[in-house]
């Protein structure tokens, strides 16, 4: 029986890159598996809603190239979760095409498992009607309309579909939306290692070297999972793991650092210990897992909220800056008066950088200190044309708006660009962020296998 | 009693999304002693966070001490969901600044 599993995490998000020297140092330590998390909801609802990746294709291909070639050379599994950044089928297909290209370019042959995470609407509506979709506070109850109108709804798979794929002999696994730690935990759990420790190690490895100091999401980290502990080692000699850097990472992007809910239960860190065992290596032990009944899957979906046009400008006139609130009010009234047919069908937003552009209502400083203001005029409407109209009219009105005490009668705004207005296209919003109760952790995640033949030449 | 600015006591003060509907603040203190004193004297409370961000107390989800990282974590409901029309900080990474100006009673 083996007593250690080594998991190599090259980068925090596929496409964020990593130094090849760090990656090679990882390969020298004979990893059992290379895994990467390719996604996040942090970049906002656009990417899930639109089906586009928030990572760049060339950058993703560069990272995958090193991983796939190394995986075949060492004959170890390569596991990719949340393909394409959001993990719906369009994202999965986008990433699959890159995998195929690389296989052809490098003559790589392997058994590929592709696991989908997009759940058909029909299926979700059926479960919605049965009351199996629950709110996830502070979010509210799911509405049928939000479910129907979301472009794609994905479920965050746990480690079980990955384990199933590995048991079937998959050498490369490409999966849709996944719980971030699952790609790192699946292989060790399949080999009989402790689920809680594997998940906790995965929680840290999913951000690669962010848990080191100095931290980086673009550098490699190795996890060594033993029977009753795990150790973490950053693979770039300029970084080290410290008790504080590793423990602090547990705080990152979480509400409660002691209890971390996920698919099938909660990771309980109340008795976890962190220990500096070498200058650059931290040992972690004592993490527990509390299984939940029923098993829940987190659902994510985004729906179209309109179309956006923005205009970017600046102001340097102190009289204008002092009166900007009443000027904005005047511009709003002019827009409303001029386009009465659009009443209630658009949002017009003025962002004032140098005042409260960053924090909005949360900004505690009421007196702006800046001698200039950055201004973004933003219109969101039901069509791109309407957004263009509102933004354009608000921009020209603000440029020439006559206010009491005005000395600069030629124009109020400095535009850095011509054209001054930018069509930003579709705007999405998160509409589904709920829990679905399931009987079987793999039932919603269809899996298919493909033998990639490894023939160099044209892409088929 | 003298007063200290939070940056004099902490080595990390940051904000970030915790999912699309929550904003979470981490204060990692310079030493274990400082952390223990701040925690023992309850210097960071939900009421303080509510006041600092001008939000009703019920919008503060939690304030948690995390001894392994000598840290205190506060989480609030996001004013708008991540990326909603009108949101000003999609990643939530620049909402920490009021904490940098926070003064607490200190020996």
Interface residues (C-beta under 8 A of the other chain):
Chain A: X41 X42 X43 X44 X45 X46 X136 X138 X139 X243 X244 X247 X248 X250 X251 X252 X253 X254 X255 X256 X257 X258 X269 X272 X273 X274 X305 X306 X347 X349 X351 X357 X358 X359 X360 X361 X362 X364 X380 X427 X428 X429 X430 X433
Chain B: X12 X16 X17 X18 X19 X20 X21 X22 X24 X26 X28 X52 X53 X54 X55 X61 X62 X64 X66 X68 X69 X70 X71 X73 X75 X77 X79 X81 X82 X83 X84 X85 X86 X87 X88 X89 X90 X91 X94 X95 X97 X98
